Amino acid sequence: MSFIYAEKSQEIINGQTINHTNIFSDTKTTLIGAYKRNWSPEARTMINKYGFSKIINIAPKIAVAFAGNNTGNAHALLEWYYSQSIITVDDIIDKAYEIHMSVDKDDIEFIICYADDNNETHIASVKEQIIQRECSSAWIGSYAAFRKLQELRSSHTTSFELFRTVVDECKDDSVGGLIICDKYYEYSQQFEFQERLEAIAYRKQSVRLDQAVQFSRSSETGDCTMHYIGDPNDVIISFFQNNTTLVYSNRYRYTEKDANDPYTNKFLLPMIFDSSTGKPLEVICSE
């Protein structure tokens, strides 16, 4: 099912009001039924381990997010969009609604975020057989995760750390994996997967008063340091401890089957690269 949450917020910096539009998502994906046949063994192994991105920036000012029991239906919207020469945001929202109405209502849901000519952002939700426009916030996917978000949130602004806690504690097996944040930047007038550094430590660290805390220790300590690299197209996560980079992209594929499959080739799928060489690492298939 997964969990996606989008919201508009503001903060005041040096007397200036800064507008934010963030879209948060987990990555967990379960391949079921006949849909499994759409993937090569390499792609299935990677998706089972890392999921894939449920947020795609289809244009500098347009981001599409999706969730549901059968997220494969989202590809119909992506393929339709890339086949059009002239298109409006209303066309995209209407097409998302058409796809949503053509299947079970829980199979696929959409959030479309976009910025207009005045650089003002908008959020539209397509779920429960209804289109909701001009939302200040919207969620799709797991109700258990949304309920946990409401329980834990103490302000109107959702942070990366809060969303990760929601994913960890919502007790919905369909939600999990890595956390992605897509953000609209007013100065560059585009959506971009947000840069951040995340350090997770599994062992206590004792230091003297004159010593510095080490924020990126070796893998033997159980630490994990991840650098989410800002990019408008791909989700790029560099892991310091093993010198590898996880990239969710539709520009790279392990096999020709995945590159040419018309039902999946627009998705941002995971690949692992060697950070020092920039070359993809071989996948040991689990099936």
C-alpha positions in Angstrom: 0.0 0.0 0.0 2.8 2.4 1.0 2.3 5.9 2.4 2.7 9.3 0.8 2.1 12.7 2.5 2.3 16.1 0.8 1.9 19.5 2.5 2.4 23.2 2.1 4.0 25.2 4.9 5.8 28.5 5.6 8.6 29.7 7.7 9.9 33.2 8.3 13.7 33.8 7.8 15.1 37.3 8.4 11.6 38.7 8.1 11.0 37.0 4.7 8.2 34.4 4.3 9.5 31.3 2.6 6.9 28.9 1.2 7.6 25.1 1.2 5.9 22.3 -0.5 7.2 18.8 0.5 6.2 15.3 -0.6 7.3 12.5 1.7 7.2 8.8 0.7 8.4 5.4 1.7 9.8 3.0 -0.9 8.5 -0.4 0.1 6.9 -2.3 -2.8 5.4 -5.8 -3.0 5.3 -7.4 -6.4 2.2 -9.6 -6.6 0.5 -11.9 -9.1 1.0 -11.6 -12.8 2.7 -8.2 -12.3 5.9 -10.1 -11.3 6.3 -11.2 -14.9 7.0 -7.6 -15.9 10.4 -7.6 -14.3 13.7 -9.3 -15.0 15.2 -11.4 -12.1 17.6 -8.6 -11.4 14.9 -6.0 -11.2 12.7 -8.2 -8.9 15.7 -8.8 -6.6 16.4 -5.1 -6.3 12.7 -4.1 -5.9 12.1 -6.7 -3.2 15.1 -5.3 -1.3 14.8 -1.5 -2.0 11.3 -1.0 -3.4 11.1 1.9 -5.9 10.3 5.6 -5.8 6.6 6.4 -5.7 7.4 10.1 -6.5 8.4 11.1 -10.0 9.1 14.7 -11.2 7.7 14.5 -14.7 8.5 18.2 -15.3 10.4 20.9 -13.4 7.2 22.2 -11.9 5.1 19.0 -11.8 5.5 16.0 -9.4 3.4 12.9 -9.4 3.1 10.6 -6.4 1.1 7.3 -6.2 0.2 4.6 -3.8 -2.2 1.6 -3.6 -2.6 -2.1 -3.7 -1.5 -2.3 -7.4 0.9 0.6 -8.1 1.6 -0.8 -11.6 -1.5 1.1 -12.7 0.4 4.4 -12.1 2.6 3.6 -15.2 -0.4 4.2 -17.5 -0.4 7.8 -16.4 3.3 8.2 -16.9 3.3 6.6 -20.3 0.3 8.7 -21.4 2.0 11.9 -20.2 5.2 11.2 -22.1 3.3 10.5 -25.3 1.6 13.9 -25.3 3.0 17.0 -27.1 0.9 19.6 -25.5 -0.7 19.1 -22.1 -2.0 21.0 -19.0 -1.9 20.1 -15.3 -5.7 19.8 -15.4 -5.3 17.2 -18.2 -2.9 15.2 -15.9 -5.3 15.4 -13.0 -8.2 14.3 -15.2 -6.2 11.4 -16.6 -5.2 10.3 -13.1 -8.8 10.3 -12.1 -9.8 8.3 -15.2 -7.2 5.6 -14.3 -8.3 5.6 -10.6 -11.9 5.1 -11.7 -11.0 2.3 -14.1 -9.8 -0.1 -11.3 -10.7 -0.8 -7.7 -10.5 2.4 -5.7 -7.7 1.0 -3.5 -5.6 -0.2 -6.4 -4.2 3.2 -7.2 -4.3 6.7 -5.7 -2.5 9.9 -6.8 -1.2 13.2 -5.5 -0.2 15.8 -8.1 1.8 18.7 -6.9 2.6 21.6 -9.3 3.6 25.2 -9.5 1.8 27.8 -11.6 3.2 30.7 -13.7 3.3 32.8 -10.6 5.5 30.3 -8.8 2.7 29.4 -6.4 2.4 25.7 -5.6 -0.8 23.6 -5.6 -1.7 20.1 -4.3 -4.4 17.9 -5.9 -5.5 14.5 -4.5 -7.1 11.7 -6.5 -8.5 9.0 -4.1 -11.8 7.5 -2.9 -13.2 8.2 -6.4 -12.9 12.0 -5.8 -10.7 14.7 -7.0 -9.7 17.3 -4.4 -8.0 20.4 -5.6 -6.2 23.2 -3.7 -5.3 21.0 -0.7 -3.0 22.4 2.0 -2.0 18.8 2.6 -2.9 15.4 1.2 -2.2 11.8 1.9 -2.6 8.5 0.1 -1.9 4.9 0.9 -1.9 3.5 4.4 -4.5 4.8 6.8 -2.6 3.2 9.7 0.4 5.4 8.8 -1.7 8.5 8.5 -3.3 7.9 11.9 0.2 7.5 13.4 1.2 10.8 11.8 -1.7 12.5 13.3 -0.9 11.0 16.7 2.8 12.0 16.7 2.6 15.4 15.0 2.8 18.4 17.4 2.8 21.2 14.7 1.4 21.8 11.2 4.8 21.1 9.7 6.1 17.5 9.0 9.8 16.9 9.2 11.8 14.1 7.5 12.5 12.7 11.0 8.9 12.6 11.9 7.9 10.9 8.7 10.6 8.3 9.2 9.3 7.6 12.7 5.7 7.2 11.4 7.0 4.6 8.8 8.9 2.8 11.6 6.1 2.8 14.1 2.8 2.6 12.1 2.7 -1.3 12.3 1.6 -1.6 8.7 3.7 -4.3 6.9 3.0 -2.6 3.5 4.9 0.5 4.6 8.7 0.7 5.0 12.0 1.0 3.3 13.9 4.2 2.8 12.3 7.7 3.1 12.2 10.0 0.1 11.5 13.8 0.3 10.7 15.8 -2.8 10.7 19.6 -2.4 9.7 22.5 -4.6 12.4 25.2 -4.6 11.1 28.7 -5.4 14.5 30.1 -6.4 15.1 27.5 -9.0 11.4 27.0 -9.8 11.6 23.2 -9.8 10.9 20.1 -7.7 14.0 18.4 -6.5 14.7 15.3 -4.3 16.0 17.0 -1.2 19.6 16.8 -0.1 20.3 15.6 3.4 22.8 13.7 5.5 21.4 11.0 7.7 23.5 9.1 10.3 22.2 6.1 12.2 24.2 4.7 15.1 23.4 1.3 16.6 26.1 1.3 19.3 26.8 3.8 22.0 29.8 6.1 21.6 31.8 7.3 24.6 34.1 10.2 24.2 36.2 12.4 26.6 35.4 16.1 27.0 38.2 17.0 24.6 37.2 14.5 21.9 34.9 15.0 19.0 31.9 12.8 18.4 32.4 10.6 15.2 29.3 10.9 13.0 30.5 8.4 10.4 32.2 5.3 11.9 33.0 2.1 10.1 30.5 -0.6 9.3 31.8 -2.8 12.0 30.2 -0.5 14.6 26.8 -1.0 12.9 26.6 2.7 11.9 25.0 3.7 8.6 25.7 7.1 7.1 23.6 8.1 4.1 24.0 11.2 1.9 20.8 12.0 0.0 22.1 13.9 -3.0 19.9 16.7 -4.3 18.7 16.0 -7.9 15.6 17.0 -9.9 15.3 13.6 -11.7 16.8 10.7 -9.7 16.7 9.7 -6.1 20.4 9.3 -5.2 21.6 7.9 -1.9 25.3 7.4 -1.1 26.2 5.0 1.6 29.6 5.9 3.2 30.4 2.7 5.0 30.4 0.4 1.9 31.2 3.0 -0.7 28.1 2.3 -2.8 25.4 4.5 -4.2 21.7 3.6 -4.6 20.0 5.3 -7.5 16.3 5.3 -8.3 16.1 6.2 -11.9 14.4 5.5 -15.3 17.6 6.3 -17.1 19.5 3.2 -16.0 18.5 -0.5 -16.1 20.2 -3.8 -15.4 18.7 -5.5 -18.5 17.3 -4.7 -21.9 14.0 -6.3 -20.8 13.6 -3.7 -18.1 14.8 -0.8 -20.3 12.3 -1.7 -23.1 9.3 -2.9 -21.1 6.4 -0.4 -22.0 4.6 -1.2 -18.7 7.5 -0.3 -16.3 10.2 1.7 -18.1 9.0 5.1 -16.8 9.3 4.1 -13.1 12.3 5.1 -11.0 13.8 1.7 -10.2 16.7 0.9 -8.0 20.3 0.2 -9.1 23.5 0.0 -7.0 26.6 1.7 -8.2 30.2 1.6 -7.0 30.8 5.2 -5.7 34.5 5.2 -6.7 34.0 4.0 -10.3 30.4 5.1 -11.0 29.7 1.6 -12.5 26.7 -0.5 -11.6 27.4 -3.5 -9.4 26.3 -7.0 -10.3 23.1 -8.2 -8.7 23.0 -11.6 -7.1 19.4 -12.7 -7.9 17.3 -14.1 -5.1 15.1 -16.1 -7.4 
